[in-house]
Each structure stands twice: as C-alpha cells, then as structure tokens.
Amino acid sequence: MTRTITVISLAIFVTSLFAIGVPFKGPDGAPRSIVPSVQAKGEGDDSSGSPGNCSLRTLKGSYGDTISGTIVGFGPIAAIGVTNFDGQGHFTGTDTVNINGSGGISESSTGTYTVNSDCTGTTVQTFPDGRVVNTSFVIVKNGDEFLFINTAPGLVITGSSKKQ
C-alpha cells in the first residue's frame, strides 16, 4: 500500500513539473525546460516551400511518385512513376499502373499545375487517350515532397511524390 502511494505521488509530482514547465539546466549550463517549446515564424521570415512562401517554382525537377487507392465499383489501383515539373506550371510524367491486378501498364501524361502561397495546389493531368485526372496537393519538406489526392468522383486515390 505504501509503495502504491509513493508511485502515485511520484507520478503526480513529475506530471506537475511538465504542467508548470519547471526550468532545468541544460548540458551547456543554460536554463532549459522539460516542456518542449515551439517558436512561430515571423512575417519577414523567408523559407522557400514553407507555408506562405510557395510558388510554381517550388515544384521544379523530377519527383518519384507512388499512388494507391480504389476505383469505386471496379477495384484497387496502385502505381509508381516519375513526374518532371518545369517550375512554370507544366509537367510531364511516366507511370507504371496496376488496376485490379491487371499487371503493369505503362503510360505517359502531360499537365498543368497551380501552387498557392500556402503551399497547396492543383493539377490537371491529360493522358494520350483523352482521360483527364484532377488532383489537389500540399507541398511539404520545403518542396522536397508533396502529398496529393484525386478529386474525381468514383476515385479514392492518394499518393506522395518525393524529389529525386
């Protein structure tokens, strides 16, 4: 019983240290807190690819892509590929796609993209057979990566692209 009370008391004590942010000395002797801190960026801070600083130029170069999801009423879809962005709103791509276990189907595409200052954007991708695919995306890791979702009805597809 005494041991249980001691353990509970210790847990309450440690929790209260986190709650009030008791300062400690760090390895360099400077005051530190056991509570993590976060510092917001000021309006004058400039870092390409950070929210508020994105533009068409944020996506430039080759990105390796992967997608997965479902074509509603048909089956699963997965793909890998490479997309090349020109930094001016245009891209080209090549993919290997597997739809409902069909095996690898290679295809190419061209398209346009927009980028908002908050690092979100859209693409319009056109395939040689006339299909058009629309996506919405968000740029992360200072433009080294972006995450996307297909916005067409009947397609539940998400993916990510990483700079090569």
C-alpha positions, 0 to 999 in steps of 0.5 A: 500500500505504501509503495502504491502511494509513493508511485502515485505521488511520484507520478503526480509530482513529475506530471506537475513539473511538465504542467508548470514547465519547471526550468532545468539546466541544460548540458551547456549550463543554460536554463532549459525546460522539460516542456518542449517549446515551439517558436512561430515564424515571423512575417519577414521570415523567408523559407522557400516551400514553407507555408506562405512562401510557395510558388510554381517554382517550388515544384521544379525537377523530377519527383518519384511518385507512388499512388494507391487507392480504389476505383469505386465499383471496379477495384484497387489501383496502385502505381509508381512513376516519375513526374518532371515539373518545369517550375512554370506550371507544366509537367510531364510524367511516366507511370507504371499502373496496376488496376485490379491486378491487371499487371503493369501498364505503362503510360505517359501524361502531360499537365498543368499545375497551380501552387498557392502561397500556402503551399497547396495546389492543383493539377490537371493531368491529360493522358494520350487517350483523352482521360483527364485526372484532377488532383489537389496537393500540399507541398511539404519538406520545403518542396522536397515532397508533396502529398496529393489526392484525386478529386474525381468522383468514383476515385479514392486515390492518394499518393506522395511524390518525393524529389529525386 
